[in-house]
Amino acid sequence: MNHALNSLEQQMSGAGLQALLVTDPKHVYYLTGFASNPHERFLGLLLIRGEEPVLIVPALDAEAAHAASKVTTILTHSDTDNPYELLKSRFGGTRPDKVGIEKEHFTVSRFERLSEAVNAASFSDIGPMLRSMRAIKTPEEVSRMKHAAELVEEVLRQGLKHVKAGVTEIELVAELEYLMKKVGASGPSFDTMVLSGPNTALPHGVPGSRVIQPGDFLMFDLGVYAAGYASDITRTFAVEEADSKLTEIYNTVLAANAAGLAASRAGATFGSVDRAAREVIEAAGYGEYFMHRVGHGLGMDTHEYPSLHGLNEDIIENGNVFTVEPGIYVPNLAGVRIEDDVLVTPEGPQTLTSFPKELTILHL
């Protein structure tokens, strides 16, 4: 059994769980090495205390599961089978006292079918247990995240060549997402964002048909998946020129980004990272224009634990990976966001993203 499964089994005992069922495909991949999108079909990893883990997969995934999974016992079900009968059979007719499930992943209908088949005395949420495990990245996970960061930066580097007269925001999005596949990424890790001019003042704006103009700020927010792990980067550029006001805003965000990165150290709180960046922006008089948290956890999901808001007093640990992305968004003028992915190490914060951050002028 691998390290993650061993750790999970030990936590089962501490939580008084007789069994647990993992059904989120990302968590199945995390624990077994088998990646799958089962669509509406059932996929689950069943651990019964004291027994070998069992992976239940659709029959059409059997070959792939045997090739990739670290779990040796694999059961399959066809489209005409009831997969919950496989679960029921593993308990040998006995009624378990307490079974752990991922409550956020289960629909009501699936839970009803599970409850009827397993008939446990109680069900407990193992979501927090899994999120806690995932928050500390292993060296292999860090390596994959570094690779994802390298790929997205290559996409951005090549994508900037397409910033030309007459190009629109959505055309640049199309070029970027084509390049993601071309450089070897699985695909975007979230909806790619390219915003220009006053649209950059919308933190979660939607790219459209606006043509890039001289004097614009141009914001790129993009990420890719590679080997199951995500990257996430934002860079903001000036087109042809940047007036003194926009330059001031840009340099304020750049200083806030640096302050947030410097605060990203083991033993500090996640909230202190937000406060460090926010203080820079507030001191420059732009506090009201920074209206979101400074960052979020990053890994198999683009947004995962932790949330880096000012009230989060959880302690930063070595192995945490999260984003630091302060921004200033002035309505009807422009916005700036600068985002990096940071790994916390015993030697201090290490940025996985390295794309230049000094204000760059793009020429059409």
FENKA-V500281 format. One record per residue. N is the residue number from 0. RES is the residue in three letters. SS is DSSP state (H for helix, E for strand, - for the rest). BURIAL is b if it has 24 or more other ideal C-beta (glycine too) atoms within 12 Angstrom, else e. D_CENTER is the distance of its C-alpha to the mean C-alpha in Angstrom with 2 decimals. Layout:
# FENKA-V500281
n=N res=RES ss=SS burial=BURIAL d_center=D_CENTER
n=N res=RES ss=SS burial=BURIAL d_center=D_CENTER
This chain:
# FENKA-V500281
n=0 res=MET ss=- burial=e d_center=26.20
n=1 res=ASN ss=- burial=e d_center=23.21
n=2 res=HIS ss=H burial=e d_center=22.05
n=3 res=ALA ss=H burial=b d_center=19.13
n=4 res=LEU ss=H burial=b d_center=21.62
n=5 res=ASN ss=H burial=e d_center=24.29
n=6 res=SER ss=H burial=e d_center=22.28
n=7 res=LEU ss=H burial=b d_center=21.45
n=8 res=GLU ss=H burial=b d_center=25.14
n=9 res=GLN ss=H burial=e d_center=26.29
n=10 res=GLN ss=H burial=b d_center=24.23
n=11 res=MET ss=H burial=b d_center=25.75
n=12 res=SER ss=H burial=e d_center=29.16
n=13 res=GLY ss=H burial=e d_center=28.36
n=14 res=ALA ss=- burial=b d_center=27.08
n=15 res=GLY ss=- burial=e d_center=30.15
n=16 res=LEU ss=- burial=b d_center=28.40
n=17 res=GLN ss=- burial=b d_center=30.67
n=18 res=ALA ss=E burial=b d_center=27.93
n=19 res=LEU ss=E burial=b d_center=24.32
n=20 res=LEU ss=E burial=b d_center=22.65
n=21 res=VAL ss=E burial=b d_center=19.03
n=22 res=THR ss=- burial=b d_center=18.26
n=23 res=ASP ss=- burial=b d_center=14.53
n=24 res=PRO ss=H burial=b d_center=14.41
n=25 res=LYS ss=H burial=b d_center=11.18
n=26 res=HIS ss=H burial=b d_center=13.09
n=27 res=VAL ss=H burial=b d_center=16.20
n=28 res=TYR ss=H burial=b d_center=14.78
n=29 res=TYR ss=H burial=b d_center=13.62
n=30 res=LEU ss=H burial=b d_center=17.17
n=31 res=THR ss=H burial=b d_center=19.31
n=32 res=GLY ss=- burial=b d_center=17.99
n=33 res=PHE ss=- burial=b d_center=18.76
n=34 res=ALA ss=- burial=b d_center=16.33
n=35 res=SER ss=- burial=b d_center=17.54
n=36 res=ASN ss=- burial=e d_center=17.20
n=37 res=PRO ss=- burial=b d_center=20.22
n=38 res=HIS ss=- burial=e d_center=20.35
n=39 res=GLU ss=- burial=e d_center=22.88
n=40 res=ARG ss=- burial=b d_center=24.17
n=41 res=PHE ss=- burial=b d_center=23.72
n=42 res=LEU ss=- burial=b d_center=21.54
n=43 res=GLY ss=E burial=b d_center=21.72
n=44 res=LEU ss=E burial=b d_center=22.06
n=45 res=LEU ss=E burial=b d_center=25.02
n=46 res=LEU ss=E burial=b d_center=26.03
n=47 res=ILE ss=E burial=b d_center=29.51
n=48 res=ARG ss=- burial=b d_center=30.62
n=49 res=GLY ss=- burial=e d_center=32.98
n=50 res=GLU ss=- burial=e d_center=32.25
n=51 res=GLU ss=- burial=e d_center=30.31
n=52 res=PRO ss=- burial=b d_center=26.94
n=53 res=VAL ss=E burial=b d_center=27.19
n=54 res=LEU ss=E burial=b d_center=24.77
n=55 res=ILE ss=E burial=b d_center=25.75
n=56 res=VAL ss=E burial=b d_center=24.85
n=57 res=PRO ss=E burial=b d_center=26.44
n=58 res=ALA ss=H burial=b d_center=29.48
n=59 res=LEU ss=H burial=e d_center=28.27
n=60 res=ASP ss=H burial=b d_center=25.44
n=61 res=ALA ss=H burial=e d_center=27.94
n=62 res=GLU ss=H burial=e d_center=28.55
n=63 res=ALA ss=H burial=b d_center=24.93
n=64 res=ALA ss=H burial=b d_center=24.26
n=65 res=HIS ss=H burial=e d_center=27.34
n=66 res=ALA ss=H burial=e d_center=26.37
n=67 res=ALA ss=H burial=e d_center=22.82
n=68 res=SER ss=- burial=b d_center=22.79
n=69 res=LYS ss=- burial=b d_center=23.72
n=70 res=VAL ss=- burial=b d_center=25.31
n=71 res=THR ss=- burial=e d_center=28.86
n=72 res=THR ss=E burial=b d_center=29.89
n=73 res=ILE ss=E burial=b d_center=28.54
n=74 res=LEU ss=E burial=b d_center=29.99
n=75 res=THR ss=E burial=b d_center=29.84
n=76 res=HIS ss=E burial=b d_center=30.78
n=77 res=SER ss=- burial=e d_center=32.11
n=78 res=ASP ss=- burial=e d_center=31.65
n=79 res=THR ss=- burial=e d_center=34.87
n=80 res=ASP ss=- burial=e d_center=34.05
n=81 res=ASN ss=- burial=e d_center=32.82
n=82 res=PRO ss=H burial=b d_center=29.94
n=83 res=TYR ss=H burial=b d_center=30.47
n=84 res=GLU ss=H burial=e d_center=33.89
n=85 res=LEU ss=H burial=b d_center=32.30
n=86 res=LEU ss=H burial=b d_center=30.58
n=87 res=LYS ss=H burial=b d_center=33.90
n=88 res=SER ss=H burial=e d_center=35.80
n=89 res=ARG ss=H burial=b d_center=33.76
n=90 res=PHE ss=- burial=b d_center=35.07
n=91 res=GLY ss=- burial=e d_center=38.65
n=92 res=GLY ss=- burial=e d_center=39.81
n=93 res=THR ss=- burial=e d_center=39.01
n=94 res=ARG ss=- burial=e d_center=37.17
n=95 res=PRO ss=- burial=b d_center=34.25
n=96 res=ASP ss=- burial=e d_center=34.19
n=97 res=LYS ss=E burial=b d_center=30.48
n=98 res=VAL ss=E burial=b d_center=27.56
n=99 res=GLY ss=E burial=b d_center=23.89
n=100 res=ILE ss=E burial=b d_center=21.55
n=101 res=GLU ss=- burial=b d_center=18.07
n=102 res=LYS ss=- burial=b d_center=19.45
n=103 res=GLU ss=- burial=e d_center=16.44
n=104 res=HIS ss=- burial=b d_center=16.38
n=105 res=PHE ss=- burial=b d_center=20.18
n=106 res=THR ss=- burial=e d_center=22.15
n=107 res=VAL ss=H burial=e d_center=25.58
n=108 res=SER ss=H burial=e d_center=27.42
n=109 res=ARG ss=H burial=b d_center=25.61
n=110 res=PHE ss=H burial=b d_center=26.17
n=111 res=GLU ss=H burial=e d_center=29.81
n=112 res=ARG ss=H burial=e d_center=30.26
n=113 res=LEU ss=H burial=b d_center=28.73
n=114 res=SER ss=H burial=b d_center=30.88
n=115 res=GLU ss=H burial=e d_center=33.96
n=116 res=ALA ss=H burial=b d_center=33.44
n=117 res=VAL ss=H burial=b d_center=32.53
n=118 res=ASN ss=- burial=e d_center=34.44
n=119 res=ALA ss=- burial=b d_center=32.90
n=120 res=ALA ss=- burial=e d_center=34.48
n=121 res=SER ss=E burial=e d_center=31.12
n=122 res=PHE ss=E burial=b d_center=27.39
n=123 res=SER ss=E burial=b d_center=24.84
n=124 res=ASP ss=E burial=e d_center=21.11
n=125 res=ILE ss=- burial=b d_center=19.22
n=126 res=GLY ss=H burial=b d_center=15.76
n=127 res=PRO ss=H burial=e d_center=16.07
n=128 res=MET ss=H burial=b d_center=17.41
n=129 res=LEU ss=H burial=b d_center=14.56
n=130 res=ARG ss=H burial=b d_center=11.92
n=131 res=SER ss=H burial=e d_center=14.36
n=132 res=MET ss=H burial=b d_center=14.67
n=133 res=ARG ss=H burial=b d_center=11.06
n=134 res=ALA ss=H burial=b d_center=10.97
n=135 res=ILE ss=- burial=b d_center=13.53
n=136 res=LYS ss=- burial=b d_center=12.60
n=137 res=THR ss=- burial=e d_center=15.61
n=138 res=PRO ss=H burial=e d_center=17.25
n=139 res=GLU ss=H burial=e d_center=16.37
n=140 res=GLU ss=H burial=b d_center=12.61
n=141 res=VAL ss=H burial=b d_center=13.16
n=142 res=SER ss=H burial=e d_center=15.32
n=143 res=ARG ss=H burial=b d_center=12.90
n=144 res=MET ss=H burial=b d_center=10.37
n=145 res=LYS ss=H burial=b d_center=13.57
n=146 res=HIS ss=H burial=b d_center=14.57
n=147 res=ALA ss=H burial=b d_center=11.56
n=148 res=ALA ss=H burial=b d_center=12.35
n=149 res=GLU ss=H burial=b d_center=15.97
n=150 res=LEU ss=H burial=b d_center=15.63
n=151 res=VAL ss=H burial=b d_center=14.03
n=152 res=GLU ss=H burial=b d_center=16.70
n=153 res=GLU ss=H burial=b d_center=19.32
n=154 res=VAL ss=H burial=b d_center=18.35
n=155 res=LEU ss=H burial=b d_center=18.75
n=156 res=ARG ss=H burial=b d_center=21.93
n=157 res=GLN ss=H burial=e d_center=23.45
n=158 res=GLY ss=H burial=b d_center=22.35
n=159 res=LEU ss=H burial=b d_center=24.27
n=160 res=LYS ss=H burial=e d_center=27.39
n=161 res=HIS ss=H burial=b d_center=27.27
n=162 res=VAL ss=- burial=b d_center=27.70
n=163 res=LYS ss=- burial=e d_center=31.34
n=164 res=ALA ss=- burial=e d_center=33.91
n=165 res=GLY ss=- burial=e d_center=33.43
n=166 res=VAL ss=- burial=b d_center=29.79
n=167 res=THR ss=E burial=b d_center=27.67
n=168 res=GLU ss=H burial=b d_center=24.07
n=169 res=ILE ss=H burial=b d_center=23.33
n=170 res=GLU ss=H burial=b d_center=25.16
n=171 res=LEU ss=H burial=b d_center=22.95
n=172 res=VAL ss=H burial=b d_center=19.83
n=173 res=ALA ss=H burial=e d_center=21.69
n=174 res=GLU ss=H burial=b d_center=22.54
n=175 res=LEU ss=H burial=b d_center=19.05
n=176 res=GLU ss=H burial=b d_center=17.70
n=177 res=TYR ss=H burial=e d_center=20.87
n=178 res=LEU ss=H burial=b d_center=20.33
n=179 res=MET ss=H burial=b d_center=16.87
n=180 res=LYS ss=H burial=e d_center=18.76
n=181 res=LYS ss=H burial=e d_center=21.69
n=182 res=VAL ss=H burial=b d_center=20.08
n=183 res=GLY ss=- burial=e d_center=18.66
n=184 res=ALA ss=- burial=b d_center=15.02
n=185 res=SER ss=- burial=b d_center=14.24
n=186 res=GLY ss=E burial=b d_center=13.41
n=187 res=PRO ss=E burial=b d_center=11.27
n=188 res=SER ss=- burial=b d_center=7.54
n=189 res=PHE ss=- burial=b d_center=8.80
n=190 res=ASP ss=- burial=e d_center=12.44
n=191 res=THR ss=- burial=b d_center=13.91
n=192 res=MET ss=E burial=b d_center=15.87
n=193 res=VAL ss=E burial=b d_center=19.24
n=194 res=LEU ss=E burial=b d_center=21.50
n=195 res=SER ss=E burial=b d_center=24.97
n=196 res=GLY ss=H burial=b d_center=27.73
n=197 res=PRO ss=H burial=b d_center=27.71
n=198 res=ASN ss=H burial=b d_center=24.62
n=199 res=THR ss=H burial=b d_center=22.57
n=200 res=ALA ss=H burial=b d_center=23.57
n=201 res=LEU ss=- burial=b d_center=21.26
n=202 res=PRO ss=- burial=b d_center=17.82
n=203 res=HIS ss=- burial=e d_center=16.39
n=204 res=GLY ss=- burial=b d_center=19.32
n=205 res=VAL ss=- burial=e d_center=19.80
n=206 res=PRO ss=- burial=b d_center=21.20
n=207 res=GLY ss=- burial=e d_center=24.77
n=208 res=SER ss=- burial=e d_center=28.14
n=209 res=ARG ss=- burial=b d_center=28.82
n=210 res=VAL ss=E burial=e d_center=30.44
n=211 res=ILE ss=- burial=b d_center=29.43
n=212 res=GLN ss=- burial=b d_center=32.34
n=213 res=PRO ss=- burial=e d_center=33.87
n=214 res=GLY ss=- burial=e d_center=33.01
n=215 res=ASP ss=- burial=b d_center=29.54
n=216 res=PHE ss=E burial=b d_center=26.39
n=217 res=LEU ss=E burial=b d_center=23.79
n=218 res=MET ss=E burial=b d_center=20.05
n=219 res=PHE ss=E burial=b d_center=17.43
n=220 res=ASP ss=E burial=b d_center=13.71
n=221 res=LEU ss=E burial=b d_center=11.97
n=222 res=GLY ss=- burial=b d_center=9.44
n=223 res=VAL ss=E burial=b d_center=9.95
n=224 res=TYR ss=E burial=b d_center=9.25
n=225 res=ALA ss=E burial=b d_center=11.86
n=226 res=ALA ss=- burial=b d_center=13.09
n=227 res=GLY ss=- burial=b d_center=10.15
n=228 res=TYR ss=E burial=b d_center=7.60
n=229 res=ALA ss=E burial=b d_center=5.67
n=230 res=SER ss=- burial=b d_center=7.43
n=231 res=ASP ss=- burial=b d_center=7.99
n=232 res=ILE ss=E burial=b d_center=11.64
n=233 res=THR ss=E burial=b d_center=14.35
n=234 res=ARG ss=E burial=b d_center=18.02
n=235 res=THR ss=E burial=b d_center=21.08
n=236 res=PHE ss=E burial=b d_center=24.45
n=237 res=ALA ss=E burial=b d_center=28.01
n=238 res=VAL ss=E burial=b d_center=30.08
n=239 res=GLU ss=- burial=e d_center=33.62
n=240 res=GLU ss=- burial=e d_center=33.98
n=241 res=ALA ss=- burial=b d_center=32.53
n=242 res=ASP ss=- burial=e d_center=34.97
n=243 res=SER ss=H burial=e d_center=35.35
n=244 res=LYS ss=H burial=e d_center=33.46
n=245 res=LEU ss=H burial=b d_center=30.32
n=246 res=THR ss=H burial=e d_center=30.63
n=247 res=GLU ss=H burial=e d_center=30.92
n=248 res=ILE ss=H burial=b d_center=27.77
n=249 res=TYR ss=H burial=b d_center=25.87
n=250 res=ASN ss=H burial=b d_center=27.27
n=251 res=THR ss=H burial=b d_center=26.49
n=252 res=VAL ss=H burial=b d_center=22.75
n=253 res=LEU ss=H burial=b d_center=22.96
n=254 res=ALA ss=H burial=b d_center=24.74
n=255 res=ALA ss=H burial=b d_center=22.25
n=256 res=ASN ss=H burial=b d_center=19.39
n=257 res=ALA ss=H burial=b d_center=21.68
n=258 res=ALA ss=H burial=b d_center=22.52
n=259 res=GLY ss=H burial=b d_center=18.98
n=260 res=LEU ss=H burial=b d_center=18.32
n=261 res=ALA ss=H burial=e d_center=21.70
n=262 res=ALA ss=- burial=b d_center=20.98
n=263 res=SER ss=- burial=b d_center=17.90
n=264 res=ARG ss=- burial=b d_center=20.11
n=265 res=ALA ss=- burial=b d_center=20.42
n=266 res=GLY ss=- burial=e d_center=22.69
n=267 res=ALA ss=- burial=b d_center=21.85
n=268 res=THR ss=E burial=b d_center=19.99
n=269 res=PHE ss=H burial=b d_center=16.67
n=270 res=GLY ss=H burial=b d_center=18.96
n=271 res=SER ss=H burial=b d_center=21.06
n=272 res=VAL ss=H burial=b d_center=18.43
n=273 res=ASP ss=H burial=b d_center=18.36
n=274 res=ARG ss=H burial=b d_center=22.13
n=275 res=ALA ss=H burial=b d_center=22.77
n=276 res=ALA ss=H burial=b d_center=21.21
n=277 res=ARG ss=H burial=b d_center=22.71
n=278 res=GLU ss=H burial=b d_center=26.13
n=279 res=VAL ss=H burial=b d_center=26.38
n=280 res=ILE ss=H burial=b d_center=25.76
n=281 res=GLU ss=H burial=e d_center=28.11
n=282 res=ALA ss=H burial=e d_center=30.76
n=283 res=ALA ss=- burial=b d_center=30.83
n=284 res=GLY ss=- burial=e d_center=31.48
n=285 res=TYR ss=- burial=b d_center=28.27
n=286 res=GLY ss=H burial=e d_center=26.79
n=287 res=GLU ss=H burial=e d_center=27.08
n=288 res=TYR ss=H burial=b d_center=25.04
n=289 res=PHE ss=- burial=b d_center=21.84
n=290 res=MET ss=- burial=e d_center=20.70
n=291 res=HIS ss=- burial=b d_center=17.04
n=292 res=ARG ss=- burial=b d_center=15.31
n=293 res=VAL ss=- burial=b d_center=14.78
n=294 res=GLY ss=E burial=b d_center=11.09
n=295 res=HIS ss=E burial=b d_center=8.09
n=296 res=GLY ss=E burial=b d_center=6.46
n=297 res=LEU ss=- burial=b d_center=3.99
n=298 res=GLY ss=- burial=b d_center=4.78
n=299 res=MET ss=- burial=b d_center=5.43
n=300 res=ASP ss=- burial=b d_center=2.83
n=301 res=THR ss=- burial=b d_center=1.71
n=302 res=HIS ss=- burial=e d_center=3.89
n=303 res=GLU ss=E burial=b d_center=5.43
n=304 res=TYR ss=E burial=b d_center=8.81
n=305 res=PRO ss=E burial=b d_center=10.43
n=306 res=SER ss=E burial=b d_center=11.33
n=307 res=LEU ss=E burial=b d_center=13.41
n=308 res=HIS ss=- burial=b d_center=16.35
n=309 res=GLY ss=- burial=b d_center=19.95
n=310 res=LEU ss=- burial=e d_center=20.91
n=311 res=ASN ss=- burial=b d_center=18.40
n=312 res=GLU ss=- burial=e d_center=20.82
n=313 res=ASP ss=- burial=b d_center=18.80
n=314 res=ILE ss=E burial=e d_center=19.51
n=315 res=ILE ss=- burial=b d_center=17.34
n=316 res=GLU ss=- burial=b d_center=17.74
n=317 res=ASN ss=- burial=b d_center=17.91
n=318 res=GLY ss=- burial=b d_center=14.95
n=319 res=ASN ss=- burial=b d_center=12.37
n=320 res=VAL ss=E burial=b d_center=9.73
n=321 res=PHE ss=E burial=b d_center=8.70
n=322 res=THR ss=E burial=b d_center=9.54
n=323 res=VAL ss=E burial=b d_center=13.15
n=324 res=GLU ss=- burial=b d_center=14.01
n=325 res=PRO ss=- burial=b d_center=17.40
n=326 res=GLY ss=E burial=b d_center=19.31
n=327 res=ILE ss=E burial=b d_center=22.75
n=328 res=TYR ss=E burial=b d_center=23.54
n=329 res=VAL ss=E burial=b d_center=27.28
n=330 res=PRO ss=- burial=e d_center=28.29
n=331 res=ASN ss=- burial=e d_center=30.48
n=332 res=LEU ss=- burial=b d_center=30.10
n=333 res=ALA ss=E burial=b d_center=26.75
n=334 res=GLY ss=E burial=b d_center=23.40
n=335 res=VAL ss=E burial=b d_center=21.65
n=336 res=ARG ss=E burial=b d_center=18.09
n=337 res=ILE ss=- burial=b d_center=17.25
n=338 res=GLU ss=E burial=b d_center=13.73
n=339 res=ASP ss=E burial=b d_center=13.05
n=340 res=ASP ss=E burial=b d_center=10.60
n=341 res=VAL ss=E burial=b d_center=12.72
n=342 res=LEU ss=E burial=b d_center=13.58
n=343 res=VAL ss=E burial=b d_center=16.17
n=344 res=THR ss=E burial=e d_center=19.22
n=345 res=PRO ss=- burial=e d_center=22.81
n=346 res=GLU ss=- burial=e d_center=23.97
n=347 res=GLY ss=E burial=e d_center=21.75
n=348 res=PRO ss=E burial=b d_center=18.55
n=349 res=GLN ss=E burial=b d_center=17.69
n=350 res=THR ss=E burial=b d_center=15.85
n=351 res=LEU ss=- burial=b d_center=14.03
n=352 res=THR ss=- burial=b d_center=14.70
n=353 res=SER ss=- burial=e d_center=18.43
n=354 res=PHE ss=- burial=b d_center=19.32
n=355 res=PRO ss=- burial=e d_center=22.36
n=356 res=LYS ss=- burial=b d_center=22.10
n=357 res=GLU ss=- burial=e d_center=25.77
n=358 res=LEU ss=- burial=b d_center=26.83
n=359 res=THR ss=- burial=b d_center=27.53
n=360 res=ILE ss=E burial=b d_center=30.00
n=361 res=LEU ss=E burial=b d_center=29.52
n=362 res=HIS ss=- burial=e d_center=32.76
n=363 res=LEU ss=- burial=b d_center=33.30
